[in-house]
Amino acid sequence: MREEVAAFVQKHETAVRPLEKALNEAAWQLAVTGEDQWKEEVIRLAVARRSLSADPVGYRRLRDWSARIEGIADPLLARQVQRLFLEFRASQMDRETIEALERLEAEAEQRFDTFRSTLDGRPVTANTLEQILRASDDAPLRQRAWEASQQIGPEVAPLIREMVRLRNRVARGIGFADHYALALETQELEEARLFALLEELDRRTAGPFFAEKARLDAELCARFGITEGELRPWHYADPFFQRPPPRPDLNLDPLFTSADLPALMVASFDGLGLEVRDILARSDLFEKPGKSQHGFCTDINREGDIRILCNVVGSEHWMRTLLHEGGHAAYDKFLDRDLPYFLRVPAHTFITEAVAMLLERQVYQAPWLTRVAGVPAGEAAPLAAAAAAHHRFGLLLFARWGLVMVHFERALYRTPEADLDRLWWTFKARFQGLTPPAGRQTPDWAAKLHLALAPVYYHNYLLGEFLASQLHRTIQERVPGGRLALNSGAGAYLRERIFAPAGRWAWPRLVAEATGEALSAAAFAAEAGAE
């Protein structure tokens, strides 16, 4: 059996590797340029790649081997079988469906990459709109900016609905209620366990969040000269109310307005003993026409060609984003490259998110503020104290926003023909306490690119925050120096306990090996002040 399995895995790898490298390169070029030629190349290569895993004969063989996994004595080979079985399971569809899905996905990608909102008759970037929402006291301008930030929604909503229908048809064809259920299984997550964790998160965070929001709402009412009942989404600091506004006693943006953010990123990772200069040399970090306005990290070939895409301007948000994407990049760079190709990946998506979220938290720590951002030593401690309060509210705020996304997306796949525009604001009212604009009937939900480009993904951010707090607590308790920022011991801990194992184990074992306990919301709740 072992020889038969090994031969299958090797044959599949031989076919996959060149396709994945070419596909990742084409996707990178599409994100950087937005050009039609790269969209067509992405479609062609993605169809070819997914078709390899759609092979029904290979799927049946993997299903059989997976059912008899104890008969494969080599643990690395057994783990590859498990991962490949899940990959093939999610790809059981005919060629026509593959081509339709890949074309829809590439079209959505290109629309998000190249779309520029219009404000007062002029095209504007997402950075410009977010700056207005963070800083402007002009309420009518803020409203127009918020409405502009949602303009992409009607452009992509029909594409998203069609993708949902196709994905659901595939899932039902192999016995699942919908694509959401299939996607969770292939991510090695139990839906009941996941939503039990989310119910716990809702229960723990509701009180502290709404208390903090009441404080914020009072400040906003005084600032704009309105009553609480007149507050609307544009009075908050970003289009989706997922990040907290600057505090009166804390505005870190001036630290970064004229700073060389990539250099600060390098200094941050140097302090952890993690070299990232080679990654930045291959990356694309600043705004340009036609380029995706978001941020991501990609490993082109699982052999070291790792790149980051950002649209950096001098702000706290983009400093944190660089550290976040650098966390993904460091994971990809420092995992064990002697592992088999199919295990040369993070143990789970939420674990690489946890690393990224952990490393962006350095911005709020006194050693980082002093030695990297250049804050005078006498000012760093009070600034860090204010930053800690800001961070706590940020965790609460992101938790509530994440609950909106996860519950909405599950409903999207369960009932794609429902009144999704209304449902979106129902969840935003429930979890975030927001009031929709009067009479608005627009697919604002579709303006969040994850629903189109990263389906059934957002729960990984919430689980990532849980684990980031769990990792942070472990570093504080076990690593010499007890701190994260500029601590080579913390970098070594991440390299040895998180990065190096890569995909050799299923995620529950990795979490237990790295932190000494199962994943839970406890450390996150403590850090967010929601115990």
Secondary structure, DSSP 8 states (H G I E B T S, - for coil): -HHHHHHHHHHHHHHHHHHHHHHHHHHHHHHHH--HHHHHHHHHHHHHHHHHHT-HHHHHHHHHHHHTGGG---HHHHHHHHHHHHHHHHT---HHHHHHHHHHHHHHHHHHHH--EEETTEEE-HHHHHHHHHH---HHHHHHHHHHHTTHHHHHHHHHHHHHHHHHHHHHHTT-SSHHHHHHHHTT--HHHHHHHHHHHHHHHHHHHHHHHHHHHHHHHHHHT--GGG--GGGSSSTTS-S---BTTB--HHHHTTS-HHHHHHHHHHHTT---HHHHHT-B-S--TTS-SS-EEEESSSSS-EEEE----SSHHHHHHHHHHHHHHHHHHHS-TTS-GGGSS-S-HHHHHHHHHHHHGGGGSHHHHHHTS---HHHHHHHHHHHHHHHHHHHHHHHHHHHHHHHHHHHHHH-TTS-HHHHHHHHHHHHH-----TT--S-GGGGSTHHHHSTT-THHHHHHHHHHHHHHHHHHHHSTTS-STT-HHHHHHHIIIIITTTTSS-HHHHHHHHHSS---SHHHHHHTT--
